[in-house]
Amino acid sequence: MTGGQDTHSARSILGGHAPRERRVGSTLPFGDERHLLAHQWLVDEAYLLDEQAYTQWLELLTEDIHYLMPVRVTTALGTGFDTAPGAAHFDENKYSLSRRVARFLTEHAWTEDPPSRLRHHVTNVRTFATGDDDHLVVDSGVLLFRSRGDVREPALVSAGREDLLRREADGWRLARRTILVDESVIRMQNLAIFL
């Protein structure tokens, strides 16, 4: 671990295996090749999520991926925390993510039959170097529009994400994702989707 800070993964139930690389220094310039690469990676990933091409999406994940969405809490200024310790909407590894994807491919995925219409809007992308040239930390904002059926009101989820991208032999992969939603109460019918 670099940067002298702990990660959300270090405090989660399933995050013991997660990589600990942290950002070093200030944000990379927008013209930096590493930033352009990371930004394109996020846009390409958003396209797969919108198309619900989840089997292809799984191929973008490292074997030691940690996918975490802590429960947000509203606390007084200066308390030092804004997530509920030990509580998460998602606290997943590669195996649990692959089981969720496998379920989508069965007739038992009632929450996504018919499938939602999704649109991931990715913005405010900032990229940081780490102590290892094969890792990049990428911050982004994501706004998810989700429409279910013909009569329900569509839903929006706004969140910030911190991703750790790792260079592997066949390209860049997602090694860690922490999603911090901008609401403490999520008003979406269910969370049978990925952010």
LUMVO-321610 format. One line per field, with one value per residue: chain; residue in three letters; x, y, z of N, C-alpha, C, CB in turn. Coordinates in nm, 3 decimals, decimal comma. Glycine has a CB too. Example, Ala and Ser with C-alpha at 12.3 -4.5 7.8 and 13.67 -1.06 7.14 Angstrom:
residues 2
vexza = A_A
gudo = ALA_SER
n_c1 = 1,319_1,285
n_c2 = -0,569_-0,225
n_c3 = 0,780_0,708
ca_c1 = 1,230_1,367
ca_c2 = -0,450_-0,106
ca_c3 = 0,780_0,714
c_c1 = 1,320_1,290
c_c2 = -0,330_0,003
c_c3 = 0,780_0,787
cb_c1 = 1,131_1,408
cb_c2 = -0,447_-0,060
cb_c3 = 0,905_0,572
//
This chain:
residues 195
vexza = A_A_A_A_A_A_A_A_A_A_A_A_A_A_A_A_A_A_A_A_A_A_A_A_A_A_A_A_A_A_A_A_A_A_A_A_A_A_A_A_A_A_A_A_A_A_A_A_A_A_A_A_A_A_A_A_A_A_A_A_A_A_A_A_A_A_A_A_A_A_A_A_A_A_A_A_A_A_A_A_A_A_A_A_A_A_A_A_A_A_A_A_A_A_A_A_A_A_A_A_A_A_A_A_A_A_A_A_A_A_A_A_A_A_A_A_A_A_A_A_A_A_A_A_A_A_A_A_A_A_A_A_A_A_A_A_A_A_A_A_A_A_A_A_A_A_A_A_A_A_A_A_A_A_A_A_A_A_A_A_A_A_A_A_A_A_A_A_A_A_A_A_A_A_A_A_A_A_A_A_A_A_A_A_A_A_A_A_A_A_A_A_A_A_A
gudo = MET_THR_GLY_GLY_GLN_ASP_THR_HIS_SER_ALA_ARG_SER_ILE_LEU_GLY_GLY_HIS_ALA_PRO_ARG_GLU_ARG_ARG_VAL_GLY_SER_THR_LEU_PRO_PHE_GLY_ASP_GLU_ARG_HIS_LEU_LEU_ALA_HIS_GLN_TRP_LEU_VAL_ASP_GLU_ALA_TYR_LEU_LEU_ASP_GLU_GLN_ALA_TYR_THR_GLN_TRP_LEU_GLU_LEU_LEU_THR_GLU_ASP_ILE_HIS_TYR_LEU_MET_PRO_VAL_ARG_VAL_THR_THR_ALA_LEU_GLY_THR_GLY_PHE_ASP_THR_ALA_PRO_GLY_ALA_ALA_HIS_PHE_ASP_GLU_ASN_LYS_TYR_SER_LEU_SER_ARG_ARG_VAL_ALA_ARG_PHE_LEU_THR_GLU_HIS_ALA_TRP_THR_GLU_ASP_PRO_PRO_SER_ARG_LEU_ARG_HIS_HIS_VAL_THR_ASN_VAL_ARG_THR_PHE_ALA_THR_GLY_ASP_ASP_ASP_HIS_LEU_VAL_VAL_ASP_SER_GLY_VAL_LEU_LEU_PHE_ARG_SER_ARG_GLY_ASP_VAL_ARG_GLU_PRO_ALA_LEU_VAL_SER_ALA_GLY_ARG_GLU_ASP_LEU_LEU_ARG_ARG_GLU_ALA_ASP_GLY_TRP_ARG_LEU_ALA_ARG_ARG_THR_ILE_LEU_VAL_ASP_GLU_SER_VAL_ILE_ARG_MET_GLN_ASN_LEU_ALA_ILE_PHE_LEU
n_c1 = 0,085_0,052_0,085_-0,008_-0,269_-0,563_-0,771_-1,118_-1,174_-1,005_-1,141_-1,366_-1,584_-1,532_-1,301_-1,037_-0,858_-0,814_-0,636_-0,408_-0,302_-0,252_-0,330_-0,074_0,062_-0,056_-0,343_-0,319_-0,231_-0,487_-0,413_-0,230_-0,108_-0,174_-0,400_-0,580_-0,602_-0,719_-0,960_-1,084_-1,108_-1,302_-1,524_-1,563_-1,622_-1,863_-2,029_-2,051_-2,186_-2,425_-2,529_-2,574_-2,393_-2,277_-2,116_-1,897_-1,817_-1,725_-1,481_-1,321_-1,234_-1,004_-0,866_-0,852_-1,039_-1,210_-1,524_-1,706_-1,968_-2,029_-2,268_-2,403_-2,404_-2,556_-2,395_-2,284_-2,082_-1,735_-1,724_-1,577_-1,644_-1,844_-1,971_-2,138_-1,991_-1,892_-2,122_-2,274_-2,401_-2,306_-2,054_-1,822_-1,648_-1,458_-1,572_-1,835_-1,942_-1,938_-2,125_-2,358_-2,379_-2,409_-2,659_-2,822_-2,840_-3,022_-3,362_-3,448_-3,397_-3,578_-3,589_-3,474_-3,622_-3,861_-3,551_-3,389_-3,373_-3,080_-2,851_-2,535_-2,380_-2,073_-1,845_-1,631_-1,370_-1,073_-0,732_-0,475_-0,136_0,027_0,236_0,333_0,396_0,222_-0,030_-0,315_-0,502_-0,832_-1,064_-1,411_-1,729_-2,053_-2,365_-2,650_-2,911_-3,214_-3,466_-3,761_-3,974_-4,299_-4,462_-4,362_-4,195_-3,891_-3,560_-3,288_-2,945_-2,686_-2,337_-2,002_-1,699_-1,413_-1,164_-0,932_-0,711_-0,540_-0,255_-0,237_-0,117_-0,275_-0,401_-0,567_-0,723_-0,994_-0,924_-1,010_-1,302_-1,465_-1,769_-1,936_-2,235_-2,453_-2,664_-2,812_-3,026_-3,131_-3,337_-3,417_-3,587_-3,461_-3,127_-3,020_-2,820_-2,514_-2,282
n_c2 = -0,118_0,221_0,575_0,608_0,581_0,398_0,161_0,141_-0,123_-0,259_-0,244_-0,393_-0,684_-0,889_-0,795_-0,861_-0,986_-0,800_-0,582_-0,329_-0,096_0,255_0,596_0,818_1,132_1,419_1,460_1,318_1,493_1,580_1,526_1,324_1,006_0,785_0,874_0,913_0,651_0,526_0,666_0,594_0,321_0,320_0,424_0,229_0,013_0,106_0,094_-0,187_-0,251_-0,108_-0,247_-0,481_-0,687_-0,894_-1,122_-1,064_-0,837_-0,947_-1,047_-0,827_-0,802_-0,851_-1,151_-1,119_-0,926_-0,673_-0,563_-0,312_-0,152_0,050_0,107_0,422_0,672_0,938_1,174_1,386_1,677_1,627_1,376_1,178_0,960_0,831_0,610_0,304_0,096_-0,227_-0,272_-0,314_-0,259_-0,394_-0,629_-0,782_-1,050_-1,202_-1,455_-1,434_-1,229_-1,356_-1,556_-1,407_-1,304_-1,545_-1,621_-1,428_-1,537_-1,738_-1,866_-1,775_-1,517_-1,302_-1,034_-0,904_-0,960_-0,869_-0,734_-0,447_-0,113_0,052_0,321_0,428_0,712_0,844_1,055_1,338_1,229_1,143_1,066_0,887_0,821_0,534_0,370_0,176_0,103_-0,056_-0,016_0,196_0,452_0,551_0,801_0,865_1,004_0,865_0,844_0,667_0,581_0,412_0,219_0,042_-0,181_-0,066_0,097_0,180_0,449_0,586_0,533_0,695_0,677_0,829_0,844_0,834_0,689_0,497_0,348_0,082_0,016_-0,244_-0,336_-0,613_-0,907_-0,922_-0,677_-0,395_-0,432_-0,434_-0,407_-0,327_-0,178_0,085_0,210_0,497_0,597_0,880_0,913_0,827_0,662_0,443_0,476_0,302_0,025_-0,230_-0,366_-0,510_-0,478_-0,349_-0,102
n_c3 = 0,000_-0,081_-0,023_0,235_0,325_0,416_0,243_0,143_0,095_0,271_0,505_0,472_0,465_0,272_0,161_0,223_0,052_-0,141_-0,367_-0,251_-0,356_-0,378_-0,471_-0,587_-0,555_-0,748_-0,968_-1,296_-1,598_-1,837_-2,098_-2,073_-2,165_-2,006_-1,869_-2,084_-2,174_-1,947_-1,933_-2,177_-2,126_-1,920_-2,059_-2,257_-2,089_-1,975_-2,196_-2,233_-1,994_-2,029_-2,245_-2,123_-2,142_-1,975_-1,944_-2,109_-1,971_-1,730_-1,813_-1,807_-1,551_-1,282_-1,132_-0,858_-0,795_-0,610_-0,544_-0,430_-0,257_-0,020_0,247_0,274_0,527_0,711_0,892_1,164_1,105_1,107_1,229_1,111_0,952_0,682_0,596_0,679_0,910_0,814_0,664_0,350_0,020_-0,199_-0,168_-0,300_-0,469_-0,738_-0,776_-0,660_-0,817_-1,066_-1,021_-0,993_-1,253_-1,394_-1,301_-1,425_-1,675_-1,660_-1,629_-1,392_-1,313_-1,216_-1,146_-1,354_-1,583_-1,789_-1,922_-1,771_-1,907_-1,955_-1,890_-1,851_-1,748_-1,759_-1,601_-1,509_-1,488_-1,334_-1,321_-1,152_-1,078_-0,928_-0,683_-0,845_-1,176_-1,318_-1,227_-1,201_-1,041_-1,068_-1,055_-1,088_-1,182_-1,185_-1,339_-1,332_-1,538_-1,524_-1,658_-1,608_-1,750_-1,867_-1,713_-1,465_-1,294_-1,418_-1,276_-1,107_-1,021_-0,858_-0,825_-0,692_-0,801_-0,717_-0,885_-0,933_-1,175_-1,341_-1,527_-1,727_-1,900_-2,130_-2,148_-1,982_-1,665_-1,429_-1,095_-0,850_-0,723_-0,572_-0,482_-0,409_-0,330_-0,375_-0,206_0,106_0,129_-0,103_-0,376_-0,568_-0,718_-0,700_-0,674_-0,891_-1,080_-1,223_-1,120
ca_c1 = 0,000_0,124_0,003_-0,033_-0,411_-0,624_-0,876_-1,246_-1,164_-0,938_-1,237_-1,487_-1,587_-1,468_-1,192_-0,905_-0,773_-0,811_-0,511_-0,406_-0,236_-0,319_-0,282_0,047_0,071_-0,178_-0,405_-0,243_-0,289_-0,585_-0,347_-0,139_-0,150_-0,237_-0,536_-0,661_-0,625_-0,815_-1,091_-1,141_-1,145_-1,430_-1,631_-1,587_-1,690_-2,001_-2,102_-2,083_-2,289_-2,551_-2,576_-2,587_-2,301_-2,210_-2,011_-1,781_-1,774_-1,646_-1,347_-1,246_-1,204_-0,893_-0,909_-0,862_-1,125_-1,301_-1,630_-1,763_-2,055_-2,067_-2,390_-2,374_-2,478_-2,550_-2,342_-2,246_-1,952_-1,622_-1,729_-1,469_-1,689_-1,971_-2,024_-2,168_-1,890_-1,936_-2,246_-2,253_-2,498_-2,225_-1,920_-1,813_-1,523_-1,479_-1,664_-1,973_-1,985_-1,963_-2,251_-2,466_-2,389_-2,465_-2,803_-2,889_-2,855_-3,122_-3,501_-3,480_-3,357_-3,704_-3,570_-3,429_-3,696_-3,773_-3,434_-3,394_-3,303_-2,976_-2,755_-2,432_-2,314_-1,947_-1,794_-1,535_-1,266_-0,939_-0,644_-0,360_-0,034_0,046_0,376_0,360_0,358_0,119_-0,158_-0,365_-0,624_-0,917_-1,187_-1,510_-1,868_-2,142_-2,509_-2,717_-3,054_-3,267_-3,610_-3,811_-4,108_-4,368_-4,547_-4,287_-4,112_-3,748_-3,482_-3,153_-2,850_-2,564_-2,232_-1,860_-1,629_-1,268_-1,126_-0,791_-0,688_-0,412_-0,210_-0,204_-0,054_-0,367_-0,469_-0,599_-0,834_-1,040_-0,879_-1,084_-1,397_-1,543_-1,877_-1,996_-2,357_-2,474_-2,779_-2,804_-3,138_-3,141_-3,480_-3,436_-3,664_-3,365_-2,992_-2,980_-2,741_-2,378_-2,244
ca_c2 = 0,000_0,345_0,691_0,621_0,574_0,267_0,157_0,088_-0,269_-0,311_-0,244_-0,467_-0,825_-0,971_-0,722_-0,897_-1,027_-0,693_-0,507_-0,210_0,018_0,384_0,705_0,891_1,262_1,484_1,402_1,324_1,585_1,518_1,480_1,214_0,881_0,697_0,924_0,884_0,507_0,495_0,723_0,507_0,195_0,341_0,440_0,096_-0,068_0,155_0,040_-0,326_-0,253_-0,064_-0,357_-0,596_-0,790_-0,919_-1,222_-0,989_-0,748_-1,027_-1,063_-0,706_-0,801_-0,937_-1,264_-1,076_-0,807_-0,643_-0,474_-0,271_-0,035_0,062_0,179_0,558_0,722_1,083_1,199_1,525_1,721_1,596_1,244_1,099_0,851_0,853_0,479_0,219_-0,010_-0,365_-0,281_-0,281_-0,306_-0,493_-0,660_-0,898_-1,091_-1,254_-1,569_-1,391_-1,156_-1,452_-1,625_-1,314_-1,302_-1,675_-1,618_-1,349_-1,619_-1,842_-1,818_-1,739_-1,378_-1,230_-0,889_-0,851_-1,022_-0,826_-0,660_-0,301_-0,030_0,117_0,412_0,475_0,836_0,851_1,191_1,384_1,126_1,187_0,950_0,905_0,717_0,466_0,335_0,065_0,146_-0,143_0,017_0,333_0,479_0,635_0,852_0,908_1,014_0,788_0,862_0,554_0,590_0,276_0,213_-0,095_-0,201_0,045_0,178_0,234_0,567_0,551_0,562_0,746_0,662_0,908_0,792_0,849_0,560_0,491_0,222_0,048_-0,059_-0,316_-0,382_-0,754_-0,942_-0,901_-0,547_-0,340_-0,498_-0,371_-0,484_-0,283_-0,068_0,132_0,295_0,575_0,659_1,014_0,910_0,723_0,570_0,423_0,472_0,213_-0,093_-0,332_-0,339_-0,625_-0,422_-0,314_0,038
ca_c3 = 0,000_-0,085_0,004_0,377_0,358_0,403_0,142_0,191_0,089_0,390_0,616_0,436_0,501_0,168_0,098_0,272_-0,061_-0,242_-0,380_-0,166_-0,420_-0,360_-0,557_-0,548_-0,621_-0,796_-1,086_-1,420_-1,696_-1,925_-2,219_-2,043_-2,229_-1,906_-1,844_-2,201_-2,173_-1,841_-1,970_-2,279_-2,061_-1,850_-2,158_-2,315_-1,987_-1,963_-2,310_-2,202_-1,888_-2,089_-2,331_-2,034_-2,191_-1,847_-1,961_-2,159_-1,862_-1,635_-1,867_-1,776_-1,408_-1,238_-1,048_-0,718_-0,792_-0,500_-0,593_-0,301_-0,249_0,121_0,282_0,318_0,643_0,730_1,026_1,192_1,055_1,194_1,291_1,054_0,866_0,613_0,558_0,794_0,922_0,794_0,588_0,209_-0,079_-0,270_-0,115_-0,387_-0,532_-0,875_-0,772_-0,637_-0,936_-1,174_-0,989_-1,027_-1,399_-1,436_-1,271_-1,528_-1,795_-1,634_-1,625_-1,254_-1,286_-1,232_-1,131_-1,482_-1,691_-1,898_-1,874_-1,759_-2,005_-1,874_-1,951_-1,757_-1,788_-1,684_-1,613_-1,407_-1,477_-1,293_-1,314_-1,064_-1,074_-0,800_-0,667_-0,937_-1,311_-1,372_-1,164_-1,203_-0,967_-1,151_-0,996_-1,186_-1,140_-1,272_-1,324_-1,397_-1,569_-1,538_-1,686_-1,593_-1,804_-1,933_-1,624_-1,351_-1,315_-1,426_-1,156_-1,123_-0,912_-0,877_-0,737_-0,723_-0,800_-0,721_-0,947_-0,950_-1,299_-1,343_-1,658_-1,734_-2,028_-2,242_-2,140_-1,850_-1,597_-1,306_-0,979_-0,731_-0,744_-0,457_-0,528_-0,300_-0,380_-0,322_-0,118_0,209_0,101_-0,248_-0,409_-0,682_-0,681_-0,659_-0,722_-0,972_-1,190_-1,181_-1,137
c_c1 = 0,088_0,031_-0,035_-0,180_-0,459_-0,729_-1,006_-1,242_-1,103_-1,034_-1,361_-1,472_-1,510_-1,344_-1,052_-0,808_-0,745_-0,675_-0,519_-0,340_-0,321_-0,258_-0,159_0,048_-0,063_-0,227_-0,316_-0,309_-0,385_-0,523_-0,252_-0,194_-0,220_-0,379_-0,628_-0,698_-0,732_-0,954_-1,158_-1,186_-1,281_-1,546_-1,664_-1,660_-1,836_-2,087_-2,142_-2,193_-2,425_-2,613_-2,604_-2,510_-2,214_-2,101_-1,883_-1,727_-1,688_-1,502_-1,259_-1,199_-1,087_-0,947_-0,925_-0,947_-1,198_-1,394_-1,715_-1,850_-2,103_-2,201_-2,350_-2,460_-2,459_-2,508_-2,306_-2,106_-1,843_-1,625_-1,623_-1,514_-1,820_-2,028_-2,043_-2,065_-1,951_-2,063_-2,222_-2,368_-2,433_-2,094_-1,883_-1,671_-1,555_-1,580_-1,809_-2,027_-2,019_-2,092_-2,371_-2,487_-2,450_-2,616_-2,880_-2,920_-2,955_-3,262_-3,542_-3,443_-3,478_-3,687_-3,524_-3,495_-3,835_-3,657_-3,460_-3,333_-3,209_-2,897_-2,663_-2,367_-2,190_-1,885_-1,689_-1,425_-1,133_-0,855_-0,521_-0,263_-0,036_0,197_0,423_0,310_0,248_-0,018_-0,188_-0,489_-0,704_-1,044_-1,283_-1,644_-1,951_-2,286_-2,575_-2,865_-3,102_-3,418_-3,652_-3,953_-4,166_-4,443_-4,472_-4,211_-3,966_-3,675_-3,344_-3,071_-2,726_-2,460_-2,095_-1,797_-1,480_-1,232_-0,975_-0,781_-0,549_-0,380_-0,172_-0,156_-0,143_-0,446_-0,496_-0,725_-0,869_-1,005_-0,954_-1,180_-1,469_-1,642_-1,937_-2,116_-2,380_-2,601_-2,758_-2,918_-3,153_-3,286_-3,510_-3,504_-3,574_-3,230_-2,938_-2,903_-2,603_-2,354_-2,097
c_c2 = 0,123_0,458_0,707_0,619_0,431_0,274_0,112_-0,064_-0,328_-0,321_-0,328_-0,615_-0,911_-0,907_-0,758_-0,932_-0,912_-0,624_-0,375_-0,088_0,143_0,487_0,771_1,022_1,315_1,418_1,418_1,425_1,511_1,467_1,365_1,084_0,788_0,742_0,891_0,736_0,471_0,546_0,636_0,375_0,209_0,354_0,307_0,005_-0,025_0,101_-0,105_-0,336_-0,210_-0,174_-0,484_-0,717_-0,833_-1,025_-1,155_-0,896_-0,823_-1,043_-0,940_-0,701_-0,893_-1,051_-1,223_-0,948_-0,795_-0,534_-0,437_-0,147_-0,025_0,134_0,317_0,594_0,873_1,109_1,346_1,552_1,684_1,460_1,150_0,980_0,889_0,724_0,396_0,106_-0,149_-0,381_-0,237_-0,333_-0,415_-0,508_-0,791_-0,924_-1,150_-1,368_-1,521_-1,310_-1,252_-1,530_-1,535_-1,309_-1,433_-1,679_-1,537_-1,434_-1,733_-1,781_-1,773_-1,595_-1,286_-1,079_-0,825_-0,922_-0,958_-0,744_-0,510_-0,236_0,059_0,216_0,463_0,601_0,852_0,988_1,217_1,282_1,192_1,063_0,984_0,789_0,651_0,440_0,226_0,106_0,062_-0,120_0,165_0,342_0,579_0,672_0,889_0,927_0,932_0,821_0,750_0,587_0,448_0,284_0,068_-0,103_-0,074_0,137_0,239_0,359_0,523_0,593_0,612_0,711_0,741_0,859_0,838_0,712_0,584_0,352_0,206_-0,036_-0,120_-0,359_-0,529_-0,784_-0,909_-0,770_-0,505_-0,406_-0,420_-0,460_-0,446_-0,171_-0,040_0,234_0,365_0,650_0,791_1,025_0,804_0,623_0,561_0,398_0,384_0,085_-0,208_-0,294_-0,459_-0,579_-0,390_-0,167_0,045
c_c3 = 0,000_-0,049_0,149_0,416_0,341_0,293_0,208_0,192_0,215_0,509_0,588_0,470_0,400_0,107_0,143_0,162_-0,157_-0,248_-0,305_-0,230_-0,406_-0,454_-0,498_-0,625_-0,667_-0,924_-1,210_-1,515_-1,790_-2,054_-2,199_-2,103_-2,132_-1,875_-1,961_-2,208_-2,069_-1,876_-2,076_-2,219_-1,993_-1,948_-2,223_-2,216_-1,975_-2,077_-2,283_-2,096_-1,943_-2,174_-2,252_-2,088_-2,073_-1,856_-2,013_-2,050_-1,762_-1,682_-1,842_-1,631_-1,377_-1,153_-0,902_-0,702_-0,657_-0,546_-0,472_-0,316_-0,104_0,137_0,334_0,438_0,651_0,874_1,041_1,138_1,156_1,260_1,232_0,972_0,800_0,555_0,684_0,801_0,903_0,713_0,444_0,124_-0,165_-0,194_-0,182_-0,435_-0,669_-0,875_-0,756_-0,755_-1,050_-1,148_-1,019_-1,178_-1,448_-1,411_-1,374_-1,652_-1,777_-1,640_-1,486_-1,217_-1,304_-1,221_-1,260_-1,601_-1,696_-1,845_-1,865_-1,882_-1,924_-1,957_-1,842_-1,815_-1,699_-1,708_-1,504_-1,381_-1,443_-1,272_-1,231_-1,083_-0,936_-0,786_-0,761_-1,076_-1,373_-1,309_-1,180_-1,115_-1,050_-1,074_-1,108_-1,117_-1,237_-1,236_-1,403_-1,413_-1,590_-1,555_-1,681_-1,648_-1,864_-1,838_-1,506_-1,390_-1,330_-1,299_-1,194_-1,000_-0,949_-0,778_-0,783_-0,716_-0,791_-0,771_-0,943_-1,075_-1,295_-1,486_-1,647_-1,875_-2,147_-2,232_-1,997_-1,795_-1,471_-1,187_-0,851_-0,772_-0,613_-0,510_-0,407_-0,357_-0,309_-0,237_-0,011_0,194_-0,051_-0,284_-0,530_-0,633_-0,632_-0,716_-0,800_-1,096_-1,136_-1,209_-1,172
cb_c1 = -0,096_0,188_-0,118_0,026_-0,493_-0,686_-0,838_-1,364_-1,083_-0,821_-1,278_-1,518_-1,731_-1,566_-1,212_-0,916_-0,839_-0,919_-0,477_-0,336_-0,208_-0,307_-0,392_0,177_0,162_-0,154_-0,542_-0,233_-0,178_-0,696_-0,274_-0,119_-0,029_-0,153_-0,533_-0,588_-0,494_-0,769_-1,074_-1,040_-1,036_-1,422_-1,589_-1,454_-1,619_-2,004_-2,018_-1,959_-2,247_-2,529_-2,472_-2,735_-2,213_-2,311_-2,057_-1,819_-1,897_-1,710_-1,354_-1,330_-1,327_-0,788_-0,808_-0,722_-1,227_-1,223_-1,716_-1,652_-2,176_-1,958_-2,475_-2,398_-2,431_-2,687_-2,219_-2,251_-1,952_-1,613_-1,867_-1,383_-1,705_-1,953_-1,929_-2,312_-1,820_-1,954_-2,358_-2,119_-2,549_-2,201_-1,918_-1,903_-1,446_-1,346_-1,626_-1,983_-1,876_-1,845_-2,253_-2,435_-2,251_-2,395_-2,827_-2,803_-2,721_-3,098_-3,596_-3,412_-3,239_-3,804_-3,470_-3,277_-3,705_-3,852_-3,315_-3,321_-3,404_-2,883_-2,827_-2,325_-2,412_-1,848_-1,909_-1,609_-1,255_-0,943_-0,604_-0,405_0,108_-0,037_0,401_0,292_0,478_0,158_-0,158_-0,396_-0,595_-0,953_-1,160_-1,522_-1,916_-2,114_-2,556_-2,699_-3,083_-3,231_-3,645_-3,808_-4,200_-4,463_-4,659_-4,190_-4,128_-3,683_-3,471_-3,154_-2,816_-2,591_-2,238_-1,790_-1,664_-1,204_-1,176_-0,734_-0,705_-0,416_-0,088_-0,327_-0,019_-0,463_-0,599_-0,617_-0,798_-1,193_-0,730_-0,986_-1,499_-1,451_-1,986_-1,892_-2,479_-2,481_-2,909_-2,807_-3,274_-3,051_-3,530_-3,300_-3,747_-3,410_-2,899_-3,103_-2,809_-2,273_-2,273
cb_c2 = 0,001_0,368_0,684_0,746_0,671_0,219_0,062_0,139_-0,311_-0,222_-0,102_-0,450_-0,874_-1,000_-0,581_-1,011_-1,140_-0,590_-0,482_-0,243_-0,012_0,431_0,810_0,806_1,253_1,634_1,466_1,184_1,655_1,615_1,593_1,199_0,811_0,695_1,076_0,925_0,431_0,557_0,867_0,482_0,153_0,465_0,542_0,032_-0,055_0,309_0,050_-0,401_-0,162_0,061_-0,386_-0,633_-0,737_-0,961_-1,334_-0,908_-0,687_-1,164_-1,091_-0,585_-0,845_-0,855_-1,378_-1,053_-0,812_-0,601_-0,543_-0,246_-0,045_0,135_0,101_0,659_0,653_1,151_1,110_1,553_1,872_1,697_1,183_1,051_0,721_0,956_0,408_0,161_-0,002_-0,429_-0,196_-0,339_-0,189_-0,454_-0,669_-0,880_-1,195_-1,301_-1,665_-1,308_-1,058_-1,549_-1,668_-1,172_-1,280_-1,790_-1,559_-1,229_-1,676_-1,908_-1,927_-1,832_-1,334_-1,278_-0,860_-0,862_-1,176_-0,746_-0,686_-0,254_0,057_0,013_0,531_0,364_0,961_0,737_1,294_1,413_1,044_1,274_0,903_0,915_0,775_0,330_0,292_-0,068_0,144_-0,287_-0,022_0,379_0,534_0,564_0,974_0,806_1,162_0,635_1,005_0,424_0,680_0,189_0,278_-0,140_-0,252_-0,008_0,094_0,129_0,668_0,617_0,437_0,899_0,510_1,061_0,639_0,949_0,476_0,521_0,214_-0,028_0,032_-0,440_-0,297_-0,843_-1,089_-1,017_-0,552_-0,188_-0,646_-0,345_-0,465_-0,234_-0,102_0,194_0,212_0,675_0,565_1,113_0,882_0,786_0,620_0,304_0,611_0,180_-0,139_-0,475_-0,306_-0,709_-0,294_-0,401_0,121
cb_c3 = 0,121_-0,222_-0,077_0,425_0,269_0,537_0,025_0,102_-0,032_0,427_0,647_0,286_0,511_0,060_0,122_0,367_-0,136_-0,214_-0,529_-0,037_-0,569_-0,212_-0,577_-0,575_-0,739_-0,818_-1,110_-1,487_-1,777_-1,957_-2,280_-1,889_-2,290_-1,777_-1,820_-2,327_-2,143_-1,708_-2,022_-2,393_-1,958_-1,762_-2,266_-2,358_-1,851_-1,962_-2,439_-2,154_-1,771_-2,174_-2,440_-2,017_-2,313_-1,745_-2,057_-2,285_-1,790_-1,614_-2,016_-1,806_-1,328_-1,159_-1,059_-0,660_-0,907_-0,369_-0,706_-0,198_-0,349_0,199_0,389_0,203_0,775_0,697_1,054_1,345_1,028_1,298_1,273_1,162_0,948_0,503_0,457_0,785_1,058_0,924_0,653_0,158_-0,167_-0,420_0,047_-0,504_-0,442_-0,937_-0,658_-0,508_-0,981_-1,188_-0,841_-0,973_-1,463_-1,361_-1,130_-1,567_-1,834_-1,496_-1,674_-1,160_-1,379_-1,129_-1,022_-1,493_-1,672_-2,002_-1,966_-1,631_-2,094_-1,813_-2,025_-1,730_-1,775_-1,727_-1,603_-1,276_-1,610_-1,163_-1,455_-0,916_-1,106_-0,791_-0,527_-0,889_-1,401_-1,353_-1,016_-1,348_-0,822_-1,285_-0,903_-1,302_-1,136_-1,259_-1,374_-1,314_-1,696_-1,415_-1,824_-1,444_-1,696_-2,034_-1,572_-1,296_-1,198_-1,549_-1,066_-1,147_-0,886_-0,858_-0,733_-0,627_-0,927_-0,580_-1,092_-0,824_-1,423_-1,248_-1,710_-1,696_-2,030_-2,250_-2,217_-1,857_-1,563_-1,311_-0,958_-0,617_-0,857_-0,343_-0,604_-0,237_-0,362_-0,435_-0,197_0,348_0,169_-0,295_-0,435_-0,751_-0,800_-0,706_-0,606_-1,013_-1,251_-1,254_-1,010
//
